[in-house]
Structure formats: structure tokens, C-alpha cells
Amino acid sequence: MIKKNKLIAFFTLVGLVTLLTACSSQTKPYATDEKLGGQINYTITGIDAGAGIMASTQTAINKYHLNDQNWQLQTSSTAAMTSTLDKAIADKRPIVITGWQPHWMFTKYPIKFLKDPKNVFGQAEHINTVVRKGLKKDMPEAYTILDRFHWTPKEMSTVMLKVNDGVEPEKAARDWIQDNPEKVAEWTKGVKKVHGTKIKLTYVAWDSEIASTNVVAEVLRQQGYQPTIQAMEIQPMWASVATKAADAQVSAWLPKTSGLYYKDYKGQIEDLGPNLEGAKVGLAVPKYMTNINSIEDLKTK
């Protein structure tokens, strides 16, 4: 069954990449003297339909009047989007993507965020830890670790890059923990170890959340817990904690990306505050597209 699921995921990814490639009529390098829209078939390459950045991008298309030129947002997946980006950059072809940081693509590729003068995507975001009601009483040790969990975009990127290079997420998490004992000690100092207590974490299968969730799960495992982690879409992830089907998630991008779900479930969960600050979302392009520096440029250049 696992092999079958992996094959299905593989062929799905291949199909998405083929579709995204077909959305652009451009096979030659980016030309600054030609209108950008025509070079990429007026298409912004996006990710999963339920992601907050997709809703914000659709709002940007309307507020910047890109719909006047029939600009469209192509739904795909994070993996398909980054694969399409990789191919475009290899040939120095034009591409506009939905981007967020921290993410390994900003380390691996020469890309830049576009300015957002209408502030559609908002200012810098933070990623919060959210737990179910009653966790502090039921699992005080886990609650303390989750409450203390905090790291930097650079630290997260280290784990993400390893995973992108083919290292299993669990091993990448263990390696990071081994290399950063002082950081981990800040989260676990004075916390008693437990003996096989089960705890469940849910997350959205974005590269950043794969990194953070696996690190937290491994820290909890080393404290004696038996953690399970489950990937799901963003709305079910929030619902899982609100209904106590899961104990915690460390994937709450706020105030913009997950703002709607935070508002819906605010009274049913406990927000422990940021575990990472300085996150950002928006539209991004390769740096060799030197004349495209603002979302406004998509319409005028």
C-alpha cells in the first residue's frame, strides 16, 4: 500500500509539473523588452487551493487589476511549483510564483519577493504554536516544551534543505537536534521525562511545517513521549486541535495566512504564541527578471 501511494503521488506530481509547464508558452530566456504576461501566458504558479496565500493572491489579482489582462492563478502543489521553478531558473525563463519565507527555495535559488504597495499580503508574519484545551493539565511536560519551542528562520531552513536533498524528515530532525543541544536544552530544561505517553501533532505538508513538526516530535520522543504526526489540509488541521482529535500543531501562520481559521476556532484552542518570527508571504520572481520588482509591474511591463 505504501509503494502504491508513493507511485500515485509521483505520477500526480509529474502530471502537475507537465500542466504547469504547458501553461507557459515561453521556451526561451526571459526578454526584458517583451511584455511579461505574454511570455508566461498571464499565469501565476501557485500551490494547494486551500492555502491562505492562494486566497491572498487571488485578492491581489483583483486589487492590482491584473484580471483586466486575464491573469490567472494556477493551482498545483508545493512540490510541483518548486519543480517548475527549478526548470525555469535552469533555462533563465520567466516565472511568477507564490512564495513564502522561511523556505529552502530562497536559499537554493536566486529569487526575490515583489513589492506589494497595496499591502495585500500584509506585513511580516509569525508562526504560532496552538494546542488543545486541557493539554496543560493532561500533559504538563509536553505543554512546557511546546510553549518554549522557538527557533529562527535560518535554523528551520537548515532542516528544510536537508529534507529537500533527500534526507528523511525524521533523520533531518534528529541531526539538527544533535547539532543544537543548547537550543534544545532551552525547551527541555527542568522538564521531567515521561514513559510512553502518546501525543498527536497535526500539520500542513508544507516544507516549513514538515521541518518544525518533525523537530518537535523528535524532542518529545527523546523526553519519553510516543508522538504521532499526521499531515492534513489546513482547515482540518485547525479542527483537529479544536475538537481534541489532536493535541497540538506548530503550523499557525498569522495574522494573514491562517487568520480565517484562527478566528473560527479561537475559543476552542489555546494559542501559545510565536515559535518563529519574521515569516513572509507574497509573489516572487527570479532575480534575473531585473525590471519586475513590484506586483504592479506584472500589468505594466
Order of alpha helices (4+ residues) and beta strands (2+ residues): alpha-alpha-beta-alpha-beta-alpha-beta-alpha-beta-beta-alpha-alpha-alpha-alpha-alpha-beta-alpha-beta-alpha-beta-alpha-beta-alpha
